[in-house]
Amino acid sequence: MRLDTGRESRNVEDRRGRGVHLGAKGRIGIGTIVLALVAMYFGIDPGVVLNTAQVLQPASVQEGPAAPRSEAESELARFASIVLADTEDTWSAIFRAGGAQYREPRLVLFTGATQSGCGVGQAEMGPFYCPLDQKVYLDLAFFDDLRDRFRAPGDFAQAYVIAHEVGHHVQNLLGISEKVHAARQRVSEREANRLSVRQELQADCFAGVWAHHAHRSRQIIESGDVEEALGAASAVGDDSIQRSTQGRIVPDSFTHGSAAQRVRWFRIGLEKGDLRACDTFSVAVNP
């Protein structure tokens, strides 16, 4: 992946390495554990979690002084900041072309657990976006899991993760998240899960839209990068995760989409570069 400008975002809030103590309500309950086995480390939207399982609860979070950071971790944090800056440039241009102004999200880097506007965010949840404070939360250790556990290495795979969460921010700005939330309240759990899948697949498509425009403007994609992103999208499909964690696949419990669906919709965004092509709510999402 080529990010020649090297511009770092001003919207990074660094909470890494701080000792965190969670109050009783902030501890992980059995509901969180069950949900984590389904979603497993990736892309959980706390707004969806709050609305369905009420997993995240207000808690007391006390943070101590930051611990020393390795050079590798510092470089990874810089990379995340540069990717965020690139999404800012790209989405600002897209919104401007549509006659609107893009409101930039903040990226919170944390270790272990931290307080968010949606409750206590914990590393077990993986990267997530909180629509209530418009922040993306990321424990950089997730990138180790992406490489080792999910076998999806590479810097463009990491960029895809960040771009997916920023995609949720775009949904929030466009009013899509609010409409999905309202619709989910009126349907069965099975149908609510299907709406969640469509929302997640659209965030994948928006990640592809970012990559399309960023490459057209700044030639960021190098040989092998697309394969890295597609590998990550496939690895975090609900079927892939369920197969590896529980040995069986339960499609009605999907909340993020199958591996094939996630790959398909990222590719659509990447190839089309058009938000209108990412309407996962009015078309068939199955490959």
Backbone bond lengths (Angstrom), bond angles and torsions (degrees), N, CA, C in turn:
res aa  C-N    CA-C-N  psi(-1)  N-CA   C-N-CA  omega(-1)  CA-C   N-CA-C  phi
1 M - - - 1.457 - - 1.515 108.76 -
2 R 1.326 116.39 133.84 1.454 120.86 -176.07 1.529 109.73 -110.53
3 L 1.318 116.06 114.72 1.461 121.40 175.70 1.525 107.55 -123.49
4 D 1.318 115.38 74.93 1.457 120.88 -171.26 1.527 113.44 -66.41
5 T 1.333 116.70 -32.11 1.469 118.06 -176.04 1.517 111.03 -63.73
6 G 1.334 116.23 -37.82 1.456 119.39 178.51 1.516 114.21 68.40
7 R 1.332 116.67 11.41 1.464 118.57 179.88 1.514 110.19 -68.44
8 E 1.322 115.88 128.01 1.455 120.17 176.68 1.523 109.85 -95.57
9 S 1.311 115.30 147.42 1.456 120.55 -178.95 1.525 111.21 -73.39
10 R 1.304 115.17 147.49 1.464 121.18 173.72 1.527 111.28 -86.63
11 N 1.338 115.78 -1.31 1.460 120.70 -173.44 1.520 112.89 -105.28
12 V 1.320 116.07 37.00 1.464 121.17 178.50 1.519 109.40 -108.97
13 E 1.308 114.79 126.60 1.465 121.96 177.57 1.527 107.58 -110.12
14 D 1.301 117.21 111.87 1.457 121.69 -171.42 1.527 110.83 -96.98
15 R 1.321 116.25 110.11 1.468 121.93 176.86 1.527 111.06 -115.65
16 R 1.312 117.35 16.01 1.467 120.95 -175.73 1.516 112.75 -62.34
17 G 1.319 113.81 146.43 1.448 120.75 170.69 1.500 115.63 72.60
18 R 1.310 117.89 8.44 1.465 119.81 179.19 1.524 109.65 -86.77
19 G 1.323 115.77 135.67 1.453 119.91 176.12 1.518 109.29 -66.50
20 V 1.341 116.85 128.14 1.457 121.21 -175.47 1.515 110.52 -120.10
21 H 1.327 116.09 132.45 1.461 121.26 173.11 1.518 107.88 -116.18
22 L 1.339 116.39 125.09 1.448 120.75 -179.41 1.515 110.12 -98.23
23 G 1.331 116.21 139.00 1.448 120.71 171.98 1.511 109.79 -69.41
24 A 1.327 116.84 173.12 1.463 121.15 -174.10 1.518 112.02 -58.27
25 K 1.314 117.38 -39.01 1.452 119.83 -177.85 1.514 111.70 -71.62
26 G 1.320 118.44 -13.73 1.451 120.57 -177.77 1.501 113.89 -91.35
27 R 1.347 117.53 -5.50 1.451 119.19 -178.81 1.521 109.98 -74.81
28 I 1.326 115.31 153.55 1.454 120.06 -178.95 1.516 109.19 -74.23
29 G 1.323 117.35 126.00 1.454 122.70 175.73 1.515 109.96 -96.16
30 I 1.355 115.11 178.35 1.449 119.46 -176.91 1.528 110.95 -64.48
31 G 1.345 116.89 -32.24 1.461 119.74 178.06 1.513 111.53 -61.83
32 T 1.329 116.47 -41.05 1.460 120.50 178.33 1.516 110.89 -64.14
33 I 1.325 115.89 -41.49 1.459 119.99 -178.49 1.526 110.60 -63.31
34 V 1.345 116.54 -44.19 1.459 119.87 179.48 1.519 110.32 -62.66
35 L 1.332 116.49 -44.41 1.458 119.95 179.43 1.515 111.18 -63.81
36 A 1.329 116.18 -38.66 1.462 119.70 -179.38 1.522 110.97 -63.81
37 L 1.333 116.96 -33.27 1.455 119.70 178.32 1.520 111.27 -66.83
38 V 1.322 116.11 -27.51 1.458 119.58 179.08 1.522 110.51 -83.30
39 A 1.340 116.24 -49.84 1.458 120.16 -176.84 1.513 112.02 -84.74
40 M 1.294 116.91 -35.39 1.464 127.89 171.33 1.513 113.75 47.97
41 Y 1.267 113.60 82.91 1.452 121.16 166.86 1.519 116.75 73.10
42 F 1.335 119.85 1.47 1.465 113.76 -171.44 1.513 113.38 -141.10
43 G 1.319 114.70 129.94 1.436 121.31 163.37 1.502 116.73 68.03
44 I 1.309 120.64 17.12 1.450 120.41 -178.58 1.515 109.73 -70.43
45 D 1.323 115.92 127.99 1.455 122.11 176.20 1.525 107.51 -90.54
46 P 1.325 119.25 110.92 1.463 119.95 -178.15 1.512 113.13 -57.18
47 G 1.337 118.43 -27.79 1.457 119.59 176.48 1.518 110.77 -60.55
48 V 1.344 116.17 -41.98 1.457 120.25 178.22 1.525 110.14 -66.85
49 V 1.317 116.59 -42.33 1.453 120.75 -179.28 1.520 111.04 -62.08
50 L 1.322 116.11 -44.41 1.456 120.52 178.86 1.521 111.34 -60.99
51 N 1.296 116.43 -38.78 1.457 120.30 -174.49 1.520 112.76 -75.82
52 T 1.327 117.93 -24.71 1.458 119.97 -174.78 1.521 112.39 -105.65
53 A 1.315 116.78 -60.14 1.455 119.49 -173.72 1.514 113.24 -99.48
54 Q 1.326 117.52 -12.03 1.466 122.23 -175.86 1.524 110.34 51.15
55 V 1.340 113.73 46.92 1.455 119.66 -176.55 1.516 111.50 -76.49
56 L 1.331 115.82 -46.04 1.447 118.81 -177.68 1.517 109.91 -77.11
57 Q 1.298 117.25 128.40 1.445 122.16 179.54 1.514 109.42 -125.29
58 P 1.347 117.77 150.93 1.457 119.59 176.02 1.518 109.97 -57.28
59 A 1.296 116.40 143.57 1.456 119.41 -179.15 1.507 110.29 -152.70
60 S 1.308 114.03 163.57 1.448 120.24 175.98 1.523 108.72 -88.88
61 V 1.308 116.97 122.72 1.462 121.62 179.04 1.514 108.30 -120.99
62 Q 1.303 115.43 118.50 1.454 120.85 179.36 1.520 108.46 -112.42
63 E 1.320 116.11 123.32 1.462 120.78 -176.95 1.515 110.40 -110.37
64 G 1.328 114.38 131.69 1.452 119.82 178.38 1.511 111.22 -94.69
65 P 1.339 117.26 -168.10 1.465 121.40 -179.69 1.529 111.10 -63.32
66 A 1.305 115.83 151.08 1.462 121.01 179.75 1.523 110.40 -69.52
67 A 1.331 116.00 140.43 1.463 121.36 176.97 1.523 109.41 -84.15
68 P 1.338 117.72 160.32 1.467 120.46 178.24 1.526 111.06 -59.71
69 R 1.328 116.71 147.71 1.451 121.62 -178.23 1.517 110.12 -116.12
70 S 1.323 115.99 143.72 1.459 120.25 178.16 1.524 109.39 -76.43
71 E 1.314 114.50 161.78 1.468 119.61 178.28 1.521 110.83 -63.27
72 A 1.344 116.36 -38.13 1.464 120.32 -179.72 1.522 110.92 -64.56
73 E 1.320 116.74 -41.41 1.458 119.83 179.70 1.521 110.99 -67.50
74 S 1.326 116.26 -38.94 1.457 119.81 178.69 1.525 110.95 -63.97
75 E 1.322 116.78 -38.46 1.456 120.76 178.05 1.526 110.80 -67.11
76 L 1.335 116.91 -37.46 1.459 120.74 178.43 1.527 110.76 -67.10
77 A 1.325 116.67 -38.07 1.463 120.54 177.01 1.522 110.39 -64.53
78 R 1.318 116.39 -39.28 1.469 120.32 177.69 1.528 109.99 -64.35
79 F 1.324 116.91 -41.08 1.456 121.01 178.70 1.532 110.31 -60.80
80 A 1.328 117.00 -45.32 1.462 120.78 179.54 1.522 110.66 -60.87
81 S 1.323 116.58 -38.78 1.454 121.01 179.41 1.530 110.93 -66.53
82 I 1.324 117.11 -38.88 1.467 120.91 179.35 1.525 110.60 -68.03
83 V 1.340 116.60 -41.71 1.469 119.74 177.12 1.519 110.25 -61.57
84 L 1.338 116.61 -44.09 1.456 119.68 178.37 1.524 110.51 -59.25
85 A 1.334 116.58 -43.15 1.465 120.45 178.75 1.523 110.70 -60.34
86 D 1.326 117.18 -38.43 1.455 120.20 179.65 1.522 110.80 -67.50
87 T 1.329 117.09 -38.35 1.469 118.82 176.25 1.525 110.01 -65.19
88 E 1.316 117.64 -35.00 1.469 120.78 177.62 1.523 110.76 -61.85
89 D 1.338 115.91 -47.69 1.460 120.35 -179.89 1.525 110.96 -62.42
90 T 1.326 115.72 -43.18 1.459 120.55 -176.11 1.525 111.97 -68.56
91 W 1.327 116.75 -51.05 1.464 119.28 -177.06 1.525 111.81 -70.71
92 S 1.322 117.86 -30.03 1.470 119.62 174.96 1.521 110.38 -61.73
93 A 1.338 116.34 -41.94 1.463 120.68 179.36 1.520 111.32 -67.47
94 I 1.334 117.14 -40.79 1.463 120.85 179.92 1.526 110.60 -64.66
95 F 1.319 116.79 -46.29 1.470 120.48 179.43 1.532 110.38 -64.15
96 R 1.328 116.39 -41.30 1.464 120.61 -179.24 1.532 110.77 -62.01
97 A 1.321 116.05 -40.11 1.460 120.16 178.04 1.523 111.74 -64.01
98 G 1.335 115.93 -26.45 1.459 120.72 178.38 1.520 113.15 -92.99
99 G 1.326 116.86 8.03 1.449 120.96 178.15 1.506 114.88 78.83
100 A 1.333 117.24 22.66 1.466 121.95 -179.35 1.523 109.89 -127.67
101 Q 1.312 116.07 168.94 1.460 121.40 178.65 1.527 109.45 -112.68
102 Y 1.305 115.66 130.79 1.464 121.30 -179.60 1.520 109.74 -83.34
103 R 1.299 115.97 129.88 1.459 121.72 176.03 1.527 108.21 -99.71
104 E 1.308 117.11 115.19 1.457 121.95 -172.58 1.531 111.82 -71.94
105 P 1.343 117.18 137.51 1.462 120.12 174.79 1.526 110.10 -81.96
106 R 1.300 116.52 168.14 1.456 121.60 172.25 1.518 108.95 -104.81
107 L 1.326 115.15 148.15 1.462 121.68 176.33 1.523 108.22 -108.43
108 V 1.317 116.02 121.68 1.461 121.63 178.25 1.522 108.39 -103.51
109 L 1.317 116.71 116.87 1.456 122.07 173.40 1.525 108.09 -92.88
110 F 1.320 116.45 127.70 1.460 119.15 -177.55 1.522 109.98 -141.16
111 T 1.309 115.28 169.04 1.461 121.48 177.80 1.519 108.96 -126.63
112 G 1.316 116.48 118.10 1.463 120.54 174.03 1.512 114.15 85.70
113 A 1.322 116.63 -68.22 1.460 121.03 -178.19 1.518 109.24 -158.38
114 T 1.317 115.09 153.34 1.458 119.76 177.84 1.520 109.00 -159.87
115 Q 1.322 115.75 159.79 1.453 120.46 177.31 1.523 110.16 -82.32
116 S 1.332 116.32 135.87 1.457 121.51 174.33 1.519 108.64 -126.64
117 G 1.321 115.66 171.39 1.454 119.36 177.12 1.510 112.82 -66.69
118 C 1.338 117.07 -15.00 1.464 122.51 179.40 1.519 112.12 -101.48
119 G 1.322 117.54 6.22 1.457 121.05 -176.92 1.511 110.40 120.86
120 V 1.320 115.84 -162.12 1.461 120.62 -179.54 1.514 109.91 -82.81
121 G 1.325 116.20 120.45 1.448 120.93 175.50 1.511 109.76 -93.21
122 Q 1.330 116.94 134.86 1.455 121.40 -178.37 1.521 110.66 -127.49
123 A 1.319 115.13 151.36 1.462 120.30 -174.40 1.524 111.80 -58.24
124 E 1.364 116.81 -31.03 1.456 120.67 -179.67 1.524 112.37 -59.75
125 M 1.330 116.82 -23.40 1.455 120.97 -179.99 1.514 112.34 -78.73
126 G 1.313 117.24 -20.16 1.447 121.36 -174.76 1.517 111.41 80.77
127 P 1.311 118.03 -175.73 1.467 121.32 178.25 1.522 110.10 -60.14
128 F 1.331 117.30 142.90 1.456 119.70 178.35 1.520 110.43 -152.46
129 Y 1.321 113.64 160.08 1.456 121.28 176.77 1.516 108.97 -114.02
130 C 1.320 116.92 133.81 1.459 121.88 176.87 1.527 108.20 -106.88
131 P 1.327 117.67 112.95 1.464 119.59 -179.22 1.527 112.93 -70.03
132 L 1.327 117.19 -20.31 1.460 119.46 -176.58 1.525 112.54 -73.73
133 D 1.331 117.97 -30.95 1.468 120.26 176.20 1.532 112.50 -115.55
134 Q 1.343 115.92 0.21 1.463 122.73 177.87 1.531 111.44 56.52
135 K 1.343 114.66 48.57 1.459 120.70 178.75 1.527 110.29 -128.42
136 V 1.322 114.81 144.63 1.455 122.74 171.89 1.522 107.69 -96.97
137 Y 1.333 116.64 132.00 1.466 121.21 -178.15 1.523 109.20 -112.59
138 L 1.337 116.02 132.80 1.460 120.85 -174.82 1.519 110.97 -145.37
139 D 1.323 115.80 122.07 1.458 122.11 166.46 1.524 106.27 -93.24
140 L 1.315 117.16 117.49 1.461 121.12 -173.78 1.524 113.05 -60.35
141 A 1.342 116.91 -18.98 1.458 119.51 177.73 1.524 111.25 -63.43
142 F 1.333 117.14 -19.11 1.457 119.37 177.40 1.522 111.61 -59.94
143 F 1.317 117.37 -31.88 1.457 119.77 -179.34 1.531 111.11 -66.86
144 D 1.340 117.07 -28.51 1.464 119.86 172.55 1.523 109.92 -66.29
145 D 1.344 116.31 -42.30 1.464 120.29 177.61 1.524 110.73 -63.79
146 L 1.323 116.12 -39.76 1.455 120.16 179.95 1.525 110.42 -59.76
147 R 1.324 115.36 -40.67 1.469 120.22 -179.04 1.527 111.46 -76.57
148 D 1.335 117.03 -47.43 1.465 121.11 -170.31 1.526 113.00 -88.81
149 R 1.325 116.81 -47.19 1.464 120.42 -176.61 1.524 111.82 -79.40
150 F 1.336 115.23 -46.18 1.455 119.68 -176.52 1.520 113.17 -93.71
151 R 1.331 116.40 -7.01 1.463 121.86 178.20 1.526 111.44 55.36
152 A 1.315 113.84 46.62 1.465 120.79 178.75 1.525 108.21 -129.20
153 P 1.334 117.69 74.30 1.463 121.46 -177.05 1.519 112.14 -80.24
154 G 1.319 115.11 171.31 1.452 120.54 171.93 1.512 113.99 112.97
155 D 1.334 115.20 149.29 1.456 119.24 -177.21 1.523 112.52 -70.14
156 F 1.342 117.46 -30.11 1.454 117.80 179.46 1.525 111.37 -74.63
157 A 1.330 117.08 -28.13 1.468 120.54 172.30 1.522 109.41 -63.02
158 Q 1.330 116.94 -41.30 1.460 121.21 177.75 1.524 111.23 -65.78
159 A 1.320 115.87 -40.69 1.468 120.14 178.74 1.525 110.33 -64.01
160 Y 1.326 117.19 -37.53 1.463 121.60 177.55 1.523 110.90 -59.35
161 V 1.319 117.00 -41.17 1.463 121.05 179.34 1.532 110.63 -59.52
162 I 1.319 115.91 -47.69 1.470 120.50 -179.95 1.522 110.13 -65.41
163 A 1.337 116.77 -43.58 1.460 120.96 -178.64 1.522 111.55 -64.07
164 H 1.332 117.69 -33.96 1.465 121.21 176.97 1.524 110.71 -62.83
165 E 1.331 116.47 -45.64 1.463 119.62 179.69 1.526 111.25 -66.93
166 V 1.316 117.11 -37.84 1.464 120.24 174.65 1.532 109.55 -63.98
167 G 1.329 116.64 -31.91 1.460 120.51 175.14 1.524 111.37 -58.95
168 H 1.336 117.28 -37.51 1.460 120.27 175.14 1.534 110.99 -64.40
169 H 1.320 116.39 -35.26 1.462 119.75 177.13 1.527 110.10 -64.90
170 V 1.315 117.00 -41.75 1.459 120.82 177.63 1.534 109.69 -60.72
171 Q 1.328 117.08 -43.45 1.463 120.86 176.26 1.523 111.01 -57.86
172 N 1.310 116.04 -40.74 1.461 120.60 179.88 1.533 110.52 -63.82
173 L 1.332 116.73 -45.13 1.461 120.92 -179.54 1.530 111.83 -64.48
174 L 1.321 116.54 -33.93 1.459 120.95 -177.89 1.524 112.83 -83.47
175 G 1.331 117.10 -3.29 1.457 120.86 179.71 1.513 114.06 82.90
176 I 1.319 117.75 5.60 1.461 121.86 -178.31 1.530 110.84 -70.25
177 S 1.324 116.79 -42.88 1.464 120.50 -177.83 1.519 111.10 -60.47
178 E 1.322 117.01 -41.50 1.463 120.94 -179.83 1.529 111.04 -64.05
179 K 1.328 117.10 -41.12 1.459 120.76 179.43 1.528 111.20 -66.16
180 V 1.334 116.65 -40.25 1.460 120.14 178.66 1.523 110.17 -64.73
181 H 1.315 115.95 -43.17 1.462 120.54 178.64 1.526 110.41 -58.03
182 A 1.320 117.15 -46.68 1.465 121.10 -179.17 1.528 110.64 -63.78
183 A 1.335 116.73 -41.37 1.467 120.58 -179.27 1.519 111.31 -66.08
184 R 1.306 117.39 -36.41 1.462 121.32 -177.73 1.521 111.83 -66.76
185 Q 1.314 117.27 -25.64 1.457 120.79 -179.70 1.531 112.41 -72.81
186 R 1.343 116.75 -17.02 1.459 120.35 -172.89 1.526 113.09 -103.67
187 V 1.313 117.73 1.29 1.459 119.96 -174.16 1.521 111.27 -125.58
188 S 1.321 115.83 174.55 1.462 121.74 178.47 1.520 111.01 -70.06
189 E 1.311 115.54 168.07 1.470 119.89 178.43 1.527 110.57 -61.02
190 R 1.313 115.92 -39.74 1.467 119.83 179.64 1.524 110.88 -61.33
191 E 1.337 116.34 -46.62 1.455 119.69 179.43 1.527 111.60 -68.92
192 A 1.341 116.64 -34.16 1.459 120.36 177.51 1.524 110.62 -63.22
193 N 1.336 116.11 -39.53 1.461 119.85 176.44 1.521 111.26 -62.17
194 R 1.331 116.26 -38.63 1.464 119.78 -179.81 1.530 110.64 -66.03
195 L 1.324 116.49 -37.60 1.460 119.38 176.49 1.526 110.56 -65.60
196 S 1.326 115.93 -39.23 1.463 120.23 177.46 1.518 111.00 -61.64
197 V 1.340 116.76 -41.36 1.464 120.89 177.77 1.524 110.01 -60.22
198 R 1.325 117.53 -45.84 1.461 120.55 -179.65 1.523 111.43 -62.39
199 Q 1.337 116.48 -37.20 1.462 120.02 178.43 1.524 111.00 -66.97
200 E 1.321 117.23 -41.71 1.463 120.82 179.60 1.527 111.33 -68.04
201 L 1.322 116.88 -39.99 1.466 119.36 178.87 1.519 110.82 -65.67
202 Q 1.324 117.00 -34.46 1.463 118.89 176.30 1.525 110.62 -65.88
203 A 1.346 117.48 -38.07 1.463 119.71 176.37 1.519 110.77 -63.33
204 D 1.340 117.17 -35.74 1.465 120.36 174.12 1.527 110.55 -63.02
205 C 1.332 115.45 -43.38 1.468 119.82 179.63 1.525 110.54 -63.91
206 F 1.331 117.24 -41.53 1.466 120.50 177.50 1.522 110.92 -62.60
207 A 1.341 117.26 -35.28 1.465 119.71 175.36 1.524 110.09 -61.64
208 G 1.337 115.61 -39.13 1.455 119.13 176.78 1.524 112.56 -66.75
209 V 1.338 116.57 -37.04 1.463 120.53 176.79 1.525 110.09 -61.31
210 W 1.328 116.58 -43.12 1.471 119.53 176.14 1.522 110.64 -57.18
211 A 1.344 116.55 -49.26 1.463 120.02 -177.43 1.524 111.19 -61.11
212 H 1.327 116.81 -39.95 1.473 121.64 179.22 1.525 110.81 -58.29
213 H 1.329 116.37 -52.32 1.467 119.80 -175.23 1.526 111.94 -73.33
214 A 1.338 116.42 -36.35 1.464 119.17 179.01 1.527 110.40 -64.30
215 H 1.337 116.52 -38.44 1.459 119.05 179.28 1.521 111.03 -71.57
216 R 1.324 116.52 -39.51 1.462 119.40 179.82 1.531 111.26 -63.67
217 S 1.335 116.29 -34.36 1.466 120.47 -177.98 1.518 113.17 -87.45
218 R 1.354 116.40 -35.47 1.464 119.33 -170.37 1.530 113.77 -131.70
219 Q 1.318 117.61 5.67 1.476 121.96 177.78 1.536 111.73 50.16
220 I 1.315 116.41 56.39 1.469 120.31 -175.15 1.520 113.24 -83.71
221 I 1.336 117.51 -20.50 1.467 120.45 -172.61 1.522 110.36 -88.55
222 E 1.327 115.08 126.68 1.455 122.04 177.27 1.526 109.39 -110.13
223 S 1.301 116.08 173.39 1.463 121.49 -179.80 1.533 110.07 -57.19
224 G 1.310 116.30 130.09 1.462 121.48 178.44 1.511 114.58 91.45
225 D 1.338 117.86 -13.67 1.470 120.31 -176.40 1.523 112.17 -65.77
226 V 1.319 116.95 -45.89 1.465 119.80 -178.64 1.522 110.07 -60.59
227 E 1.317 116.42 -40.72 1.471 120.61 178.45 1.523 110.81 -61.79
228 E 1.336 117.23 -36.42 1.465 120.27 177.59 1.518 111.27 -63.41
229 A 1.333 116.53 -45.46 1.458 120.60 -179.69 1.520 110.93 -65.05
230 L 1.327 117.10 -43.18 1.455 120.64 179.87 1.524 110.80 -65.92
231 G 1.326 116.43 -34.85 1.463 120.02 176.80 1.516 111.65 -64.84
232 A 1.325 116.27 -39.61 1.462 120.06 177.83 1.519 110.70 -67.80
233 A 1.336 117.38 -43.42 1.464 121.18 179.02 1.517 110.87 -59.94
234 S 1.318 116.33 -40.84 1.465 120.72 179.65 1.526 111.38 -68.79
235 A 1.317 116.33 -41.87 1.466 120.86 -175.82 1.517 112.66 -64.17
236 V 1.342 117.50 -29.77 1.459 119.94 -177.51 1.520 112.39 -101.76
237 G 1.333 117.37 16.18 1.454 119.91 172.05 1.513 110.14 -65.71
238 D 1.329 117.14 148.38 1.465 120.86 -177.92 1.520 112.34 -58.03
239 D 1.337 117.37 -39.21 1.457 119.49 -179.52 1.520 111.57 -66.83
240 S 1.341 116.30 -39.68 1.472 119.65 178.38 1.528 110.52 -62.84
241 I 1.312 116.37 -43.08 1.456 120.73 -177.86 1.518 110.98 -69.38
242 Q 1.325 117.10 -44.85 1.464 119.94 -179.52 1.522 111.09 -63.95
243 R 1.320 116.28 -39.35 1.463 119.71 179.86 1.521 111.31 -61.86
244 S 1.333 116.36 -39.28 1.467 119.87 -176.90 1.524 112.80 -81.82
245 T 1.327 118.47 -25.01 1.465 120.29 -175.57 1.519 114.10 -100.09
246 Q 1.349 117.26 -31.47 1.458 118.35 -177.05 1.521 113.35 -128.93
247 G 1.325 116.21 -0.47 1.456 119.92 173.88 1.509 115.40 75.15
248 R 1.312 118.21 4.45 1.460 121.09 177.81 1.525 109.50 -150.04
249 I 1.319 115.83 158.26 1.466 121.51 -176.05 1.528 108.98 -111.53
250 V 1.326 116.00 130.62 1.467 122.23 179.34 1.528 107.74 -122.70
251 P 1.325 118.21 89.65 1.472 121.08 -173.95 1.528 114.00 -56.25
252 D 1.346 117.89 -35.70 1.465 119.26 -178.19 1.522 112.90 -65.36
253 S 1.328 117.21 -16.93 1.459 120.65 179.47 1.526 112.41 -94.90
254 F 1.328 117.09 -0.95 1.468 119.90 179.67 1.530 109.59 -60.06
255 T 1.326 115.80 138.08 1.466 121.07 176.06 1.527 112.00 -124.26
256 H 1.335 117.30 -12.00 1.461 120.79 -176.55 1.519 113.39 -123.61
257 G 1.330 117.44 -17.57 1.450 120.51 -179.86 1.518 112.22 108.38
258 S 1.317 115.56 156.18 1.463 120.57 179.59 1.523 110.41 -73.37
259 A 1.324 115.15 168.11 1.463 119.98 177.99 1.526 110.63 -58.25
260 A 1.330 116.21 -44.78 1.468 119.72 -178.77 1.524 111.56 -64.61
261 Q 1.328 117.08 -39.04 1.462 120.16 178.83 1.524 111.79 -65.06
262 R 1.311 116.23 -43.23 1.463 119.90 -177.45 1.526 110.56 -66.17
263 V 1.316 115.88 -41.53 1.464 119.99 176.67 1.522 110.18 -62.30
264 R 1.345 115.74 -45.66 1.466 120.09 -177.54 1.516 111.30 -59.61
265 W 1.326 118.46 -46.33 1.455 119.55 -173.07 1.521 113.06 -77.52
266 F 1.329 117.82 -30.45 1.464 118.01 171.23 1.519 110.02 -63.69
267 R 1.331 116.43 -41.36 1.460 120.55 -178.93 1.534 111.37 -65.92
268 I 1.334 116.77 -37.34 1.467 119.80 177.76 1.525 110.20 -61.00
269 G 1.324 116.75 -47.02 1.456 120.00 178.49 1.516 112.20 -62.13
270 L 1.334 115.78 -41.13 1.459 120.88 -179.28 1.524 111.46 -64.83
271 E 1.327 117.04 -41.14 1.461 120.71 -176.23 1.525 112.24 -79.40
272 K 1.322 117.23 -39.79 1.466 120.71 -175.51 1.526 112.59 -86.54
273 G 1.309 117.81 -39.71 1.459 120.82 -178.18 1.515 113.15 64.07
274 D 1.326 117.04 25.75 1.462 121.96 -173.72 1.520 109.14 -129.53
275 L 1.326 117.29 125.80 1.464 121.07 179.93 1.522 111.69 -58.78
276 R 1.325 117.10 -32.94 1.456 120.52 -178.94 1.525 111.75 -65.04
277 A 1.314 117.28 -25.77 1.462 120.75 178.29 1.522 111.50 -74.96
278 C 1.319 117.01 -10.00 1.463 122.12 -176.41 1.525 113.05 -99.33
279 D 1.324 116.91 21.93 1.460 120.30 179.31 1.523 109.22 -79.07
280 T 1.308 116.56 83.38 1.455 122.00 -179.17 1.523 112.69 -77.93
281 F 1.327 117.42 -5.86 1.461 120.90 -175.06 1.522 113.68 -91.06
282 S 1.326 117.84 -16.13 1.463 119.44 -176.47 1.514 113.24 -121.26
283 V 1.338 116.12 8.86 1.455 120.48 178.34 1.528 109.01 -130.60
284 A 1.313 116.60 164.28 1.462 120.22 175.11 1.517 109.37 -67.65
285 V 1.334 117.00 130.88 1.462 119.84 -178.00 1.514 112.01 -95.73
286 N 1.325 117.47 -10.03 1.466 119.33 179.98 1.519 110.25 -72.30
287 P 1.336 116.69 140.69 1.469 119.54 179.10 1.520 111.17 -59.02
